[in-house]
Amino acid sequence: MSTSAHSIGIVSAQRALFDTPLVFRSGAVLPRYELVYETYGKLNADKSNAILICHALSGHHHVAGYYADDTKNIGWWDTMIGPGKPIDTDKFFVIGLNNLGGCHGSTGPSTINPATGHAYGASFPLVTVEDWVESQARLADLLGIQQFAAVIGGSLGGMQALQWSLAYPDRVRHVFAIAAAPRLTAQNIAFNDVARSAILTDPDFHGGNFYQHKVVPTRGLRLARMLGHITYLSDDAMADKFGRGLRSGQFKYNYDIEFEIESYLRYQGDKFAIYFDANTYLLMTKALDYFDPAHDFGGDLNKAFSRARADFLVISFSTDWRFSPQRSREIVRPLLHNRRNVGYAEITSAHGHDSFLMQDTYYFDVVRAYLDKVAKECGE
């Protein structure tokens, strides 16, 4: 259980059913779907203090607090969200949700398709950031929220926050894009393709319909996570934590696990393969690849961001080589070109891309200071 005196405490998930068909950017149609979400804090009288948290690739709706029946299951951003924390639930009504295509309760590939009686599997539509934002807007409608005080996300979540400012410019006042990018580089797309190939070529994948075979493509998922995890860490962080340490203290001259870093990566891969869905991993990485606000504007980000009306806080981390500070500055420049109010902070951190999930005094102070101003707008 969280030992913090400022923990949000016991939380519970909620479900929202939508019967209005959702037309995906690909042209596919989902007739009905469910979103699983959690809320923290209280919505004020004029519903002006709502904050939406958008999760990254392997994230979900359980953002803060813990469950009554599993006190060790603490939200993935519990250090950031709660009473008196940077995203202060004494001031804001905070929403976390599991995106469509996810594997933590919202409708996704592992969900039973009512038309067939079997899991959607490979038939679940390829989903984009634009599709997620559309479904999130419908959840906001259900909750009676016409405008968010802020939409906040890190990594892939930051891309969703950016898309909110473009798809619904009048429905968000502030956007936090943390450790994000306006679009992936060729190198990042390549990393995603290798990770997907590990899953797609696993004999237990069965073209995405492994559920009916009662197997899991564990080997592919393990390799995909191991590759991804390498890119989330910095070289310095791996050197400081593992170096060239040997588990037994000497070379064994075989292909078993010898180095501590090998042991760590295998552990992370095995753990991930137990709880994450292979089809969801494929969908999430493809959504990353497809996101490019400038695609319909001849590659011109200035034109793409001309629709934005929100104020922005963009945060990057010095050792993040997956989404480097240069990529965050690529967000800042077109916003400034369009005369948006933009705050930018580059945080010195040793944790690589994972820095946005870590507790860091300066990072937290930046978020807190900005949100203190937002809270005053809400009359908090």
Solvent accessible surface area in square Angstrom, and as a share of the most:
residue,aa,sasa,rsa
1,M,125,0.56
2,S,18,0.12
3,T,137,0.80
4,S,47,0.30
5,A,100,0.77
6,H,99,0.44
7,S,23,0.15
8,I,42,0.21
9,G,16,0.15
10,I,114,0.58
11,V,17,0.10
12,S,81,0.52
13,A,49,0.38
14,Q,74,0.33
15,R,138,0.51
16,A,4,0.03
17,L,86,0.43
18,F,21,0.09
19,D,95,0.49
20,T,85,0.50
21,P,66,0.41
22,L,1,0.01
23,V,98,0.56
24,F,4,0.02
25,R,131,0.48
26,S,76,0.49
27,G,51,0.49
28,A,36,0.28
29,V,80,0.46
30,L,3,0.02
31,P,80,0.50
32,R,109,0.40
33,Y,4,0.01
34,E,52,0.23
35,L,0,0.00
36,V,4,0.02
37,Y,13,0.05
38,E,0,0.00
39,T,34,0.20
40,Y,4,0.02
41,G,30,0.29
42,K,174,0.74
43,L,51,0.25
44,N,34,0.17
45,A,112,0.87
46,D,105,0.54
47,K,82,0.35
48,S,21,0.14
49,N,3,0.01
50,A,0,0.00
51,I,0,0.00
52,L,2,0.01
53,I,1,0.01
54,C,0,0.00
55,H,2,0.01
56,A,19,0.15
57,L,17,0.08
58,S,29,0.19
59,G,13,0.13
60,H,38,0.17
61,H,16,0.07
62,H,4,0.02
63,V,1,0.00
64,A,0,0.00
65,G,0,0.00
66,Y,25,0.10
67,Y,42,0.16
68,A,72,0.55
69,D,134,0.69
70,D,65,0.34
71,T,51,0.29
72,K,173,0.73
73,N,60,0.31
74,I,67,0.34
75,G,6,0.05
76,W,62,0.22
77,W,2,0.01
78,D,12,0.06
79,T,57,0.33
80,M,1,0.00
81,I,0,0.00
82,G,0,0.00
83,P,34,0.21
84,G,37,0.35
85,K,19,0.08
86,P,5,0.03
87,I,1,0.00
88,D,16,0.08
89,T,9,0.05
90,D,106,0.55
91,K,65,0.27
92,F,2,0.01
93,F,23,0.09
94,V,0,0.00
95,I,1,0.01
96,G,0,0.00
97,L,1,0.01
98,N,1,0.00
99,N,1,0.00
100,L,0,0.00
101,G,1,0.01
102,G,1,0.01
103,C,31,0.18
104,H,47,0.21
105,G,33,0.32
106,S,3,0.02
107,T,9,0.06
108,G,0,0.00
109,P,1,0.01
110,S,53,0.34
111,T,48,0.28
112,I,99,0.50
113,N,23,0.12
114,P,99,0.62
115,A,91,0.71
116,T,84,0.49
117,G,49,0.48
118,H,97,0.43
119,A,14,0.11
120,Y,22,0.08
121,G,2,0.02
122,A,59,0.45
123,S,80,0.52
124,F,10,0.04
125,P,18,0.11
126,L,76,0.38
127,V,0,0.00
128,T,10,0.06
129,V,0,0.00
130,E,38,0.17
131,D,6,0.03
132,W,0,0.00
133,V,1,0.00
134,E,58,0.26
135,S,0,0.00
136,Q,2,0.01
137,A,2,0.02
138,R,48,0.17
139,L,3,0.01
140,A,1,0.01
141,D,76,0.39
142,L,106,0.53
143,L,41,0.20
144,G,25,0.24
145,I,0,0.00
146,Q,124,0.55
147,Q,62,0.28
148,F,3,0.01
149,A,0,0.00
150,A,0,0.00
151,V,0,0.00
152,I,1,0.00
153,G,0,0.00
154,G,2,0.02
155,S,11,0.07
156,L,1,0.00
157,G,0,0.00
158,G,0,0.00
159,M,0,0.00
160,Q,0,0.00
161,A,0,0.00
162,L,0,0.00
163,Q,14,0.06
164,W,0,0.00
165,S,0,0.00
166,L,5,0.02
167,A,43,0.34
168,Y,53,0.20
169,P,35,0.22
170,D,108,0.56
171,R,37,0.13
172,V,3,0.02
173,R,53,0.19
174,H,12,0.05
175,V,0,0.00
176,F,0,0.00
177,A,0,0.00
178,I,1,0.00
179,A,0,0.00
180,A,0,0.00
181,A,0,0.00
182,P,0,0.00
183,R,69,0.25
184,L,17,0.08
185,T,50,0.29
186,A,86,0.67
187,Q,107,0.48
188,N,4,0.02
189,I,68,0.34
190,A,53,0.41
191,F,45,0.19
192,N,6,0.03
193,D,72,0.37
194,V,88,0.51
195,A,4,0.03
196,R,17,0.06
197,S,44,0.29
198,A,21,0.17
199,I,0,0.00
200,L,97,0.48
201,T,107,0.62
202,D,9,0.05
203,P,97,0.61
204,D,40,0.21
205,F,11,0.04
206,H,76,0.34
207,G,53,0.51
208,G,0,0.00
209,N,56,0.29
210,F,7,0.03
211,Y,54,0.21
212,Q,101,0.45
213,H,98,0.44
214,K,186,0.79
215,V,51,0.29
216,V,73,0.42
217,P,0,0.00
218,T,51,0.29
219,R,122,0.45
220,G,1,0.01
221,L,0,0.00
222,R,66,0.24
223,L,99,0.49
224,A,0,0.00
225,R,31,0.11
226,M,31,0.14
227,L,41,0.20
228,G,5,0.05
229,H,14,0.06
230,I,64,0.32
231,T,1,0.01
232,Y,29,0.11
233,L,20,0.10
234,S,5,0.03
235,D,109,0.57
236,D,83,0.43
237,A,17,0.13
238,M,39,0.17
239,A,57,0.44
240,D,120,0.62
241,K,136,0.57
242,F,31,0.13
243,G,37,0.36
244,R,178,0.65
245,G,29,0.28
246,L,41,0.20
247,R,141,0.51
248,S,63,0.40
249,G,61,0.59
250,Q,110,0.49
251,F,102,0.42
252,K,99,0.42
253,Y,189,0.72
254,N,70,0.36
255,Y,217,0.83
256,D,98,0.51
257,I,51,0.26
258,E,24,0.11
259,F,46,0.19
260,E,67,0.30
261,I,37,0.19
262,E,56,0.25
263,S,27,0.18
264,Y,41,0.15
265,L,17,0.09
266,R,86,0.32
267,Y,127,0.48
268,Q,24,0.11
269,G,0,0.00
270,D,60,0.31
271,K,86,0.36
272,F,2,0.01
273,A,7,0.05
274,I,151,0.76
275,Y,101,0.38
276,F,9,0.04
277,D,16,0.08
278,A,1,0.01
279,N,8,0.04
280,T,0,0.00
281,Y,6,0.02
282,L,22,0.11
283,L,10,0.05
284,M,2,0.01
285,T,1,0.00
286,K,59,0.25
287,A,0,0.00
288,L,10,0.05
289,D,22,0.11
290,Y,107,0.41
291,F,2,0.01
292,D,38,0.20
293,P,11,0.07
294,A,0,0.00
295,H,129,0.57
296,D,97,0.50
297,F,69,0.29
298,G,82,0.79
299,G,37,0.36
300,D,49,0.25
301,L,23,0.11
302,N,55,0.28
303,K,116,0.49
304,A,0,0.00
305,F,0,0.00
306,S,51,0.33
307,R,88,0.32
308,A,0,0.00
309,R,131,0.48
310,A,2,0.01
311,D,35,0.18
312,F,0,0.00
313,L,7,0.04
314,V,0,0.00
315,I,0,0.00
316,S,0,0.00
317,F,1,0.00
318,S,48,0.31
319,T,39,0.23
320,D,2,0.01
321,W,103,0.36
322,R,20,0.07
323,F,5,0.02
324,S,29,0.19
325,P,15,0.09
326,Q,105,0.47
327,R,19,0.07
328,S,0,0.00
329,R,93,0.34
330,E,35,0.16
331,I,0,0.00
332,V,17,0.09
333,R,135,0.49
334,P,6,0.04
335,L,0,0.00
336,L,99,0.49
337,H,117,0.52
338,N,35,0.18
339,R,215,0.78
340,R,54,0.20
341,N,99,0.51
342,V,34,0.19
343,G,26,0.25
344,Y,77,0.29
345,A,12,0.10
346,E,78,0.35
347,I,2,0.01
348,T,119,0.69
349,S,13,0.09
350,A,49,0.38
351,H,80,0.36
352,G,0,0.00
353,H,8,0.03
354,D,21,0.11
355,S,2,0.01
356,F,7,0.03
357,L,65,0.32
358,M,72,0.32
359,Q,131,0.58
360,D,41,0.21
361,T,108,0.63
362,Y,130,0.49
363,Y,0,0.00
364,F,12,0.05
365,D,69,0.36
366,V,27,0.16
367,V,2,0.01
368,R,86,0.31
369,A,59,0.46
370,Y,28,0.11
371,L,2,0.01
372,D,52,0.27
373,K,125,0.53
374,V,1,0.00
375,A,2,0.02
376,K,156,0.66
377,E,101,0.45
378,C,13,0.08
379,G,70,0.67
380,E,82,0.37
